[in-house]
């Protein structure tokens, strides 16, 4: 992924979604050659020269000040995620250069913690959407057609974006598949700004672009959004429809996210989740096997 192109694509996409009248400008004439704000208009509103802004959009200025980037974010009406993403793209030298290892490692205490959660579905997701660990209920909720031990095998771990775009079972799981797909692309865009030139992310984006026209179109629109919280509707093959609240807890030392799913007390979704738990509760022998599957170092086998 070419970072100069990413910066230009991002800025152009945000200019395109604003009309002159949205920012207090008068639009003269009925026809405009480009949608949204022109470069000159954005530069004027942000208090910079048109020539300087053009160089920035073309990736030819790597020393933009906080004041300039803040002004652009204000005019373009960027939210917090988009603002942070703009800074990462405009200053690639400040973005994190970690994450060049072929596979992410999971500390043994983290894996044991996820396995120990038994009342709600829980999954541990890496920086590029790879599922690093899940508990029995998380596995049963999101990918029961996968081997439970798949997350322990670094070479072929399930990946959230691959599941959403390339797996028919996962596509059928989400009634609003488009929204779920958009969220996955937006999260990968955040990661692309944080971990520039990471070969694992480049490989993932390239694969999805080639295999999914929908992914390619969404990626080109440059959506940006981190993982936080919200409501997720699912149509589960065993227990039917659910509406669950998810929370995403960021673990900064490990560059991963712990996501949990809960249902409103007394709701039909809670009853369905309880039924799913009863159908997937491991036996004592299985629980012991899972505990033994973690090596002392925490590295996947």
N, C-alpha and C positions, 0 to 999 in steps of 0.2 A: 504494500500500500504506500503510495507516494504522499508524504505528509503535506507538501506544498499544494497538491491537488485537493487534499482533504480540507485544508483551510479555505481555499477558494470555493469549493463546493458548499461548505457549511455557510459561509457568508452569503453566497448567492442564494442559497435556499431560504435564508432568513430575510433577505431583501425581498424575495419574490412573494412572501406571504403578507407583506404590508402594502397597503395602498397609500398614495400621497395624502389623501384626506385623513387617514388614520393617524398621521403625525402632524396634522395641521397645515399641510401644504395644499395649494390650489393646483389641481390638475388641469392644464390648458390643453384643449383639443380632445377629441374622442379616442384617438388611437395612440398607443405607445408601443415602441418596438420591443420592449422587454416588460414582463410582468413585474408588478411591485415597484419598489423604489429604485431609482437610478443610482449609480455610484456617486455622481455629483451631489445628488440630494442627500444621501446618507452622510457623505463627507461634510457637507454644510451643517447638517443637524448635529453631527458629533464634534464639530469645531476643528476639523483637520482639513488639509488641502486635498483636492481631488486627486492630485498626482500621488500624494503619500498613501491615500487609501487604496488607490489602484495597485501600487507596489505591494501593499499588505495583502490584498486579495489575491495577488499573483504569487505570493509566497516569497517575495524579494526583500522583505523587511523582517528580520528576526529579533528586533530589539524594541518592539512596541512597549510603551510605558503602561503602567497600571491605569493611569488617567485616560489614555486613549482607549484601551480595551474596555474600561468601565463605561466610557461615553458611548462606544459602539453597542455595548450590551444594553444600555438604557434606551437608545434610539430603536434598536431592534426588538426590544421588549423580551429579552432572554430571561428564562427562569434560572434558578440557581444551578441546575445541572448543565444547562446550555452555556451559562457564563463561565463555569469552571472548564468546560470543554473548549471554549474559545481560547482561554488562557493556555491550555495544554497544546492546542494546535499552533497558536501564534508563537509559543516559546518551547519548541521541541527539546531544547537542552535542559529544561527544568522538569520535563516529564520523567516518570520513573523508568529506569532502564533495567529493572529487575525482570524476572520471568523468562529468561532465555533457556531455561532447562526444558528438556523434551517433555517431562511429565511433572506434574505437581505432586508433592509429598504431603501426606496427612499424618500429623502427630497422633500417636497412639491414644493420648488422653482425649483428643477431639473425637476420634472414632468411637471410643468407649462411651463418651457423653451422648453422642447421637444414638447409638444402639440402646442406651439406657432409657431414653425417652419412650414411654409406652402408652401415653394417654392421647397424644396428638400426632399427626403425621409430621415428620421432620426430615429435611434433607440438607446436606452441606454442599454448597456449590462453589466451585473455583472461579478464578478471575475471568475465564472465558466461557463459563457456563457448563463445565464438566461437573458431573455429579460425583463428588469425592466420597460421600457416605450417605446412607439413608437408614432409617429405622424400618421395622417391619411394616408399620402402617403407612409410612411415606412411600415405600416401594409398592404396596398394594393399591394405594390411591393413584399414583402417577404413572407407573410402568409395570404392572403385574406380569406382562408378557416377557419381561426381561428376567434373566437370572439374578437372584438377590445378590449373589457374590460378584456381580459385574463391576460394582464400584471398587472392589479390591484389586482389580486387574488394571493397572495403569494404562496399558496399551490399548484397551478397548472399552474404556469407561463410557457410559451414556453421556451425551451432551445435550443440554436443554434445547439449543437451537436446532441441532440435527433431529431431535425427536419431533419438534414442532413442525419443521418444514419437510422432513423426509420420511417420517414414520406414520403410516396410515392409522394405527391404533391411537396414537397421540392426537392426531388431527381430529379424530372422532370424539375424543375426550372433552374438547372445548367447544361449547355451543357458539361462542363468539371467537372463532379461531383467528380471525383477522386481528382483533385486538391483542390476543396472546402473541401472535407472530410479530406484531409491531413492537411489543414490549421487549421481545428477545433481540430484535435488531437494534433497538434503542440502547439496550444494555451493552451490546457488543460495540456500538459506536463509542460509548463512554470508555470501555476498555481500550479501544484503539487509540484514544487520546492519552490514556494513562500509561500504556505500554507500547511505545512506538517501535515499529520494526520487529515485533516479536514474531519469530517464524511460525510458532504454533497457531497464533491468531491469523496470520497471513494465509496459512494452509487451510484453516477452517473457513475463512471468508471466501477463499477461492473455490473450495469444494461446494459450498452452498450456492455461490453465484452461478456455477456451472450446472448444478443439478436442480435448482429451483428458480424459475422465472420470477416468482412472487418475492423471493428473498432479494434477487437482484434489483427489482423495482423499489422495494422498501429501503434497501441499503443506499440507493442513489438519492433518495429523498433526505438522507442524513438526519434521521430522528435521534434524539439524545434524551435518555432518562435512566437514572440509577434505580437499583432495587430498594424499595422501602416497605410499603404496606398497601393494602387494598382488599378488594373483594374479588374472589375467583369463583366463577360458576363452572361446574363440571357435569358431564353426563356419563356416569361411571357404568361400565358394563355389568357389574354385579349388584350395585345398590341404587342405581338410578341417579336422579338429579341431586346435586348438592350446591349450596352456596356457602363458601367458607371465607373467613377472614384470614389473610396471611400477614405475617410480620417477618421482616428481613433484618436480621441482626448482623451487622458488619463486624468481623474480627480482624482488626487492622494488622496485627502481627503476622497473620497467616494469609492475608489477601483473599479471604473467602467469606461467604455469607451463609449463615444458618437461617433457613426459612422454616417456619412452622405454620400449621393450618388449624384453625379452630372454628367451631360452629356456635351459633347463638343458642344459649341454654333453652331447652324445651322445644326447639325447632325440629322440623322434619329432617333437616340436614344433620342435626346432632344424632337423631335416631339412626340415620343412614350410616353415619360415621361409626357409631357404636356397633352396628351390625357388621360393618366391614372389619372392625377390630376383632370381633368374635370369630369371623371367618378366617382371619389371618394370624391369630395369636400363635406364636411358636410354642412347640413343646419344650419341656425342660431339656431334653437331649439336644434339640436344635439350638436353644439359647446357649448351652455350653459350647457347642461347636462354633457359634459366632464369636464367643469370647476368646476361644483359642485361635481364631483366624487372624488376630492382630499380632504381628511380630513385635518383639521388645523395642525395636527402633522406631516403630510406627510406620515403616515403609511398606507399601503394598507388595504382596508376593508376586 
